[in-house]
Amino acid sequence: MGDLVLAIDQGTTGTTALLIDQGVRVLAKANVEFPNHYPQPGYVEHDAREIWVSVASAVSQAMERAGISGDRIAAIGVTNQRETSLFWDRVTGEAIHRALVWQDRRTADRCTALKEAGHEPLFKERTGLVLDPYFSGTKAGWLLDHVEGARARAQRGEILFGTIDTWLCWRLCGAHVTDPSNASRTLMFDLHRLDWDDELLGLLDVPRAALPHVVDSSQVYGHTRGLNFLPDGIPVAGLIGDQQGALFGQACFGQGLAKCTYGTGAFILMNTGLAPAASDHGLLTTVAWRLGGSTTYALEGSAFVAGAAVQWLRDGLGLFSDASEVEALAASVSSSEGVTFVPALTGLGAPHWRPEARGIITGITRGTTRAHIARATLDGIALQIDEILFAMCNDLGAPLAELRVDGGASANNLLMQRQADLLGVPCVRPRVLETTGLGSGLLAGLATGLWSSTDEVTSAWSEDRRFSPAGDDAEITSTRNAWREAVRRA
């Protein structure tokens, strides 16, 4: 048996492969980017073939960097961009259309129609979600209605539906499965019964037969077969949505522990224990994971754009050539000098849920420079998180003790310090920043005996740096007021 876990973290802009040893150390990693496709405003798509090529390439590169062969791999865990959805041919595994990305807004009108028909309370009570194009259910309906022959093929059982975890599992080992963390992001899954909901499926016009079987987040689903980059027989044994994977990878196993992942978007999850906690402040109730048949729940708030705002400064405005330059540029000025940037480039997520909102920059003067805009961008990312965590603490009726942070943008020390100042609590960055992939790898290792319990994971977790709040109260109040006014305009 092998002694390493392979974690495949399939994200919005690329795929990362991690090789993790039994000491919960990352032995090697590789990231391979792939393009997003924007056929018209509000549409965001992925070519599934490009995703698969990125997976094969990232895995091969990670193994090469570690100097290992496939027989060292004891198990594979998969984590994924959650709501991105596709149908594929049951025989060939080929997608029938480009996947609709979680950022895609084309089903906004369908969500509005369901709201106007009075269905949102039912969806919220059953699924913990709001009716928004972010989620997978309306995407599935759109594909069935707009891809020629899709609905008839679905009724004949010729095509299958899934989020990216499900499709990758199908390609890796032939199992048509998903876990509750991903199923709970579809608008089709009852959080209380932990099964697909026939009434909601009827409202969305999606056939149950096309949906995957819902399994635990940690168990053996099948074994690799027929791949040109891995040997046959490796157990695929961990499935979890990327943000829940980060919560697991951050060892947030106790009720009230919270993390924020700064990726393309920013995602805050708080462990709420063994029962779903309803939100009165625009947050989502979701499944964190299911282990041994026992389900842990979480509250979630999502900002659709975080690191993507920095990418826009780079690619859209040409303010710098590498995203890593933003910290030094922003730090070259002491403040944004009154410039406020609301990065609603694909609408506003929690707690507003306004898909029609658009990004806005206010407070520009003749003296505004690219450094001020860079600083306002980092502030805008942090202010979104501040707003979401304020709502989360109101829902739970308890203050936050600390925030565990991860994801690519958490390496930005200026952003992390600004986040701590706004929240008034420490932001704690772990030694291993790739917590989404780490979470799926840990789940796979737990299923195959590499680790015996979550206690082992907790003892292996360690912090890299703690950012303690040191903000000026008057400045923070002024910044928040300017932010609220800019959000109102957006």
Buried (B, 14 or more C-beta within 10 A) or exposed (E): EBEBBBBBBBBBBBBBBBBBBBEBEBBBBBBBEBEBBEEEEBBBBBBBEBBBBBBBBBBBBBBEBBEBEBEBBBBBBBBBBBBBBBBBEBEEBEBBBBBBBBBBBBBBEBBBEBBEEEBBEBBBEBBBBBBBBBBBBBBBBBBBEEBEEBBEBBEEEBBBBBBBBBBBBBBBBBBBBBBBBBBBBBBBBBBEEBEBBEEBBEBBBBBEEBBBEBBBBBBBBBBBEEBEBBEEEBBBBBBBBBBBBBBBBBBBBEBBBBBBBBBBBBBBBBBBEEEBBEBEBBBBBBBBBBBEEEBBBBBBBBBBBBBBBBBBBBEEEEBBEEBEBBBEBBBEBEEBBBBBBBBBBBBBBBBBBEBEBEBBBBBBEEEBBBBBBBBBBBBBBBBBBBBBBBBBBBBBEEEBEBBBBBBBBBBBEBBBBBBBBBBEBBBBBBEBBBBBBBBBBBBBBBBBEBBEEBEBBEEBBEEEEEBEBEBEEEEBEEBBEBBEBBBEEB
